[in-house]
Amino acid sequence: MLILVVASIGFLSQAARFLVKVDPLTKADAAIVFSGDPGYERTIEAARLYREGRVRKLILTGHGYGGDDARYMKKVAVGEGVLPRDIIIENSSTSTYTNILRTQEIVLSQGFTTVALVSSPYHMRRIRVLVSEIYKDNNNIGFICSPVRDSFWSPKGWWKTYNGRRPVYLEYSKLLSFWLLGIIDQNDRGIVWKYHGEKW
């Protein structure tokens, strides 16, 4: 019984750690800060990277309210010491997929070649998967996974609380929907399917 308990805990820990993708970050032209920001932890993390001189610009993305909306995120970023002139807003996206898709024009038009991806730890694997798909024709851009360091969520003991379990279940359901069924996004207009060609 003890062996089974230890093995189960090990499996659960590894399942959560798989979702966490971290790359070394020295400097980047910009950071994309993803919406759905719990307690504005993603915005605060990006502002810290900015103050440390690791990123030059912040691209805040999302439409909604609070941590789902780039306008509210901007207020927090400015309060954390980011100059307004160094903040770019994308205010129409409502999902991870559209966060990436609708900031692509900004990244390309600004000529950014290195971009940090800032979000909660559990979110990073899916972000990296979608970025690889959306930018597959722009191999000259380097993306760096830079999750929040002091997040409310941790892969250690995540199954013990609702707030720990919910992100894991959601992320795996969305990753499996993408890998097994080719579903990129689901919204009010229906399902967005992966298109095996040059367009989405």
Secondary structure, DSSP 8 states (H G I E B T S, - for coil): -HHHHHHHHHHHHHHHHHH------S-EEEEEE-SS-GGGHHHHHHHHHHHTTSEEEEEEE--SSGGG-HHHHHHHHHHTT--GGGEEEE----SHHHHHHHHHHHHHHHT--EEEEE--GGGHHHHHHHHHHHTTT-TT-EEEE---TT-S--STTGGGSHHHHHHHHHHHHHHHIIIII-EEEEETTEEEE--SSS--
